[in-house]
Amino acid sequence: MWLKRRKPTSELIAVSANLFFRLARARIHVWVDPQKWQRWEIACFRLLYDRDFRVFAEGSRTVCADNVPGISLLKHVNRGALTRPILEAAAKEFRRVHELWCEEFGDLWSHGDPHLDNVFYESAAHRARLIDFEVAHEKSLPAIARHADDLLVFLQDMAGRVSARQWLPFALCFLNSYDRPKVVTELKKRLIVPSGLPGLWWKLRTHYIEREELMYRFDALGKELDRSLGSAGYEHLSMNSSDGLKKNLGKRAHSLGAATKGETSSGGSTSSF
């Protein structure tokens, strides 16, 4: 059984986080009220997984749920075991959940914070699942913008954890398997690394990669998307294309360290804030 508890100071921390998100133009928020957070966490879990897993509130500050099978993609990265089949399964799960209707949004659902530690992969079933619904997008955002942001969050986290040589093939594999051209086109608009507080948010999301390296990686991805999303219409992204870009990325591998530290477990108890 997985337990998630809100600490007594969580409301103050959530207010501070939301202020930063507004200043950084992140268009997401943390639920300040613990009861609203409980309702959202439970509603998302049930929407995504129906009766496959139990989920319920305990008291006014805790959510309990069955363990999601598998291990997080963060653990796969840290073990050097992230592969294209795993990324394909993750992308297909993103596409599936992005097609679910959500009453809270009055539109299609989105996650808001789908970094690698919030995506679990079950090898036996070749199935990925999303967890942890602490953060939500602003309701005013259209679904296509929220979905593109989910893809960006995943890519930002991956950019900060995989080698320079892995980056472009892995990113293209994920987007190709997601296979929603309009959302990928919307994502393309978001690949320019900003400055100021939005740039600081990118830096946090990508685990403090040097700005030059970060810009190089996302520029390489943007160029490949330009090629594949041209006037002739959408084509599947080629994992064997852009050989020159991949070669240059490989040469720059020294500028990025090994995968960052940190692992989580699908079981036990966690504290929120």
C-alpha positions as CSV (number, residue, x, y, z in Angstrom):
1,M,0.0,0.0,0.0
2,W,1.3,3.5,-0.9
3,L,0.6,6.3,1.5
4,K,1.0,10.0,0.8
5,R,0.7,12.5,3.6
6,R,0.5,16.3,3.7
7,K,2.7,17.8,6.3
8,P,1.2,20.6,8.7
9,T,3.3,23.2,6.8
10,S,2.2,22.1,3.3
11,E,-0.3,24.9,2.8
12,L,2.4,27.6,3.2
13,I,4.8,25.8,1.0
14,A,2.1,25.3,-1.7
15,V,1.2,29.0,-1.6
16,S,4.9,29.9,-2.1
17,A,5.3,27.3,-4.9
18,N,2.2,28.7,-6.7
19,L,3.6,32.2,-6.5
20,F,6.9,31.0,-8.1
21,F,4.9,29.1,-10.8
22,R,3.0,32.3,-11.7
23,L,6.2,34.4,-11.9
24,A,7.9,31.7,-14.0
25,R,4.8,31.5,-16.2
26,A,4.6,27.7,-15.6
27,R,0.7,27.6,-15.8
28,I,0.5,24.9,-13.2
29,H,-0.5,24.9,-9.5
30,V,-0.3,22.8,-6.4
31,W,-3.5,22.2,-4.5
32,V,-3.3,24.3,-1.4
33,D,-6.3,22.9,0.5
34,P,-5.5,19.3,1.6
35,Q,-9.0,18.1,1.1
36,K,-9.1,19.4,-2.5
37,W,-5.8,17.7,-3.1
38,Q,-7.2,14.4,-1.7
39,R,-10.2,14.7,-4.0
40,W,-8.1,15.4,-7.0
41,E,-5.5,12.7,-6.3
42,I,-8.3,10.1,-5.8
43,A,-10.3,11.3,-8.9
44,C,-7.2,11.1,-11.1
45,F,-6.3,7.6,-9.9
46,R,-9.8,6.4,-10.5
47,L,-10.1,8.1,-13.9
48,L,-6.8,6.6,-15.1
49,Y,-7.2,3.1,-13.6
50,D,-10.8,2.6,-12.8
51,R,-11.1,-0.4,-10.5
52,D,-7.7,-1.9,-11.2
53,F,-6.3,-0.4,-7.9
54,R,-7.8,0.7,-4.6
55,V,-7.5,4.4,-3.6
56,F,-9.0,6.2,-0.7
57,A,-8.6,9.1,1.7
58,E,-7.5,8.5,5.3
59,G,-8.3,11.4,7.6
60,S,-7.9,14.9,6.2
61,R,-4.3,14.8,5.0
62,T,-3.5,11.3,3.7
63,V,-4.2,9.4,0.5
64,C,-3.8,5.6,0.4
65,A,-3.5,3.6,-2.8
66,D,-2.5,0.1,-4.0
67,N,1.1,0.0,-5.3
68,V,1.4,0.5,-9.0
69,P,3.4,-2.5,-10.5
70,G,6.8,-2.0,-12.0
71,I,9.5,0.6,-11.3
72,S,9.9,4.2,-12.2
73,L,11.7,5.3,-15.4
74,L,14.0,7.2,-13.1
75,K,15.3,3.9,-11.7
76,H,15.7,2.6,-15.2
77,V,17.8,5.6,-16.1
78,N,19.9,5.3,-12.9
79,R,20.6,1.7,-13.7
80,G,21.5,2.4,-17.3
81,A,18.5,0.4,-18.4
82,L,16.2,2.9,-20.1
83,T,15.4,1.5,-23.6
84,R,13.3,2.4,-26.6
85,P,10.6,-0.2,-25.7
86,I,10.2,1.4,-22.3
87,L,9.9,4.9,-23.9
88,E,7.4,3.5,-26.4
89,A,5.2,2.1,-23.6
90,A,5.5,5.4,-21.7
91,A,4.4,7.4,-24.8
92,K,1.5,5.1,-25.5
93,E,0.3,5.6,-21.9
94,F,0.6,9.4,-22.3
95,R,-1.5,9.2,-25.4
96,R,-4.1,7.0,-23.7
97,V,-4.6,9.2,-20.6
98,H,-4.6,12.4,-22.8
99,E,-7.7,11.0,-24.4
100,L,-9.7,10.7,-21.1
101,W,-12.4,13.2,-20.4
102,C,-12.0,15.1,-17.1
103,E,-14.9,16.8,-15.3
104,E,-12.5,19.2,-13.4
105,F,-11.1,20.6,-16.7
106,G,-14.4,20.2,-18.7
107,D,-12.0,18.8,-21.3
108,L,-9.4,16.1,-21.8
109,W,-7.2,15.2,-18.8
110,S,-3.6,16.2,-18.3
111,H,-1.0,15.4,-15.6
112,G,0.9,18.5,-14.9
113,D,4.1,17.0,-13.6
114,P,5.0,13.8,-15.5
115,H,8.7,13.6,-14.8
116,L,10.5,10.2,-14.9
117,D,9.9,9.4,-11.3
118,N,6.1,9.7,-11.9
119,V,6.1,7.2,-14.8
120,F,6.2,3.5,-13.9
121,Y,7.0,0.7,-16.3
122,E,5.8,-2.9,-15.7
123,S,8.0,-5.1,-17.9
124,A,5.8,-8.3,-17.7
125,A,2.9,-6.4,-19.2
126,H,5.0,-4.0,-21.2
127,R,2.8,-1.3,-19.7
128,A,3.5,2.2,-18.3
129,R,1.4,4.0,-15.8
130,L,1.5,7.6,-14.4
131,I,1.3,8.3,-10.6
132,D,1.4,11.3,-8.2
133,F,-1.2,14.0,-9.0
134,E,0.0,16.7,-6.6
135,V,0.3,19.3,-9.4
136,A,-2.3,20.3,-12.0
137,H,-2.5,22.6,-15.0
138,E,-4.5,25.8,-14.9
139,K,-8.0,25.1,-16.1
140,S,-7.9,28.0,-18.5
141,L,-5.3,26.2,-20.7
142,P,-6.8,24.3,-23.7
143,A,-6.1,20.6,-23.7
144,I,-3.6,20.7,-26.6
145,A,-1.5,23.2,-24.6
146,R,-1.6,21.0,-21.4
147,H,-0.7,17.9,-23.4
148,A,2.2,19.6,-25.1
149,D,3.4,20.8,-21.6
150,D,3.2,17.2,-20.3
151,L,5.5,16.1,-23.2
152,L,7.9,18.9,-22.5
153,V,8.1,18.1,-18.8
154,F,9.0,14.5,-19.6
155,L,11.6,15.6,-22.2
156,Q,13.1,18.2,-19.8
157,D,13.6,15.6,-17.1
158,M,15.0,13.1,-19.6
159,A,17.4,15.7,-21.0
160,G,18.9,16.2,-17.6
161,R,19.5,12.5,-17.0
162,V,20.5,10.7,-20.3
163,S,23.8,11.0,-22.2
164,A,24.2,13.4,-25.0
165,R,24.4,10.5,-27.5
166,Q,21.1,9.0,-26.2
167,W,19.2,12.3,-26.1
168,L,18.0,12.7,-29.6
169,P,17.2,9.1,-30.4
170,F,15.3,8.7,-27.1
171,A,13.4,11.9,-27.6
172,L,12.3,11.0,-31.1
173,C,11.4,7.5,-30.1
174,F,9.1,8.9,-27.4
175,L,7.4,11.5,-29.6
176,N,7.1,9.1,-32.5
177,S,5.3,6.6,-30.3
178,Y,3.0,9.3,-28.8
179,D,1.8,9.8,-32.4
180,R,-0.4,12.9,-32.0
181,P,0.9,15.3,-34.7
182,K,-1.1,18.4,-33.5
183,V,0.3,18.1,-30.0
184,V,3.8,17.5,-31.2
185,T,3.4,20.7,-33.4
186,E,2.3,22.6,-30.3
187,L,5.3,21.2,-28.4
188,K,7.6,22.5,-31.1
189,K,6.7,26.0,-30.1
190,R,7.9,25.4,-26.5
191,L,11.5,24.1,-27.3
192,I,13.2,27.5,-27.0
193,V,15.0,27.8,-23.7
194,P,13.8,31.0,-22.0
195,S,15.7,33.4,-19.8
196,G,14.7,35.0,-16.4
197,L,12.5,33.1,-14.0
198,P,11.1,30.9,-16.8
199,G,14.7,30.0,-17.6
200,L,15.3,29.2,-13.9
201,W,12.3,26.8,-14.0
202,W,13.8,25.1,-17.0
203,K,17.1,24.8,-15.1
204,L,15.3,23.1,-12.2
205,R,13.4,20.8,-14.6
206,T,16.6,19.8,-16.4
207,H,18.7,19.3,-13.3
208,Y,21.1,22.2,-13.9
209,I,22.5,21.2,-17.2
210,E,24.7,24.0,-18.5
211,R,22.6,26.4,-20.6
212,E,24.7,26.0,-23.7
213,E,24.2,22.2,-23.6
214,L,20.5,22.5,-22.9
215,M,20.0,24.9,-25.8
216,Y,22.0,22.6,-28.1
217,R,19.9,19.5,-27.2
218,F,16.5,21.2,-27.7
219,D,17.7,23.0,-30.8
220,A,18.6,19.6,-32.2
221,L,15.2,18.2,-31.4
222,G,13.5,21.3,-32.9
223,K,15.4,20.9,-36.1
224,E,14.3,17.3,-36.4
225,L,10.7,18.3,-35.7
226,D,10.9,21.0,-38.4
227,R,12.0,18.4,-40.9
228,S,9.3,15.9,-39.9
229,L,6.5,18.4,-39.4
230,G,7.0,20.3,-42.7
231,S,4.6,21.5,-45.3
232,A,4.2,18.0,-46.8
233,G,2.4,16.9,-43.6
234,Y,3.3,14.9,-40.6
235,E,5.8,12.0,-41.1
236,H,6.9,9.6,-38.5
237,L,10.1,10.9,-36.9
238,S,13.1,8.9,-38.1
239,M,15.3,7.5,-35.3
240,N,18.0,7.0,-38.0
241,S,17.9,10.6,-39.4
242,S,19.9,13.6,-38.3
243,D,23.1,11.5,-38.2
244,G,25.2,14.7,-38.1
245,L,23.2,16.1,-35.2
246,K,23.5,12.8,-33.2
247,K,27.3,12.7,-34.0
248,N,27.7,16.2,-32.7
249,L,25.6,15.4,-29.6
250,G,27.8,12.4,-29.0
251,K,30.9,14.5,-29.2
252,R,29.5,16.8,-26.5
253,A,28.7,14.0,-24.1
254,H,31.6,15.1,-21.8
255,S,29.6,18.2,-21.0
256,L,26.9,16.2,-19.3
257,G,27.6,14.0,-16.2
258,A,26.2,10.6,-15.5
259,A,22.5,10.3,-14.6
260,T,21.6,12.3,-11.5
261,K,21.1,10.6,-8.2
262,G,17.9,9.7,-6.6
263,E,15.5,6.8,-6.6
264,T,12.0,6.2,-5.2
265,S,9.9,3.1,-4.4
266,S,6.4,2.2,-5.5
267,G,5.6,1.2,-1.9
268,G,5.9,2.7,1.6
269,S,5.1,6.1,2.8
270,T,5.9,9.5,1.3
271,S,5.4,13.0,2.5
272,S,4.0,15.7,0.3
273,F,5.9,19.0,1.0
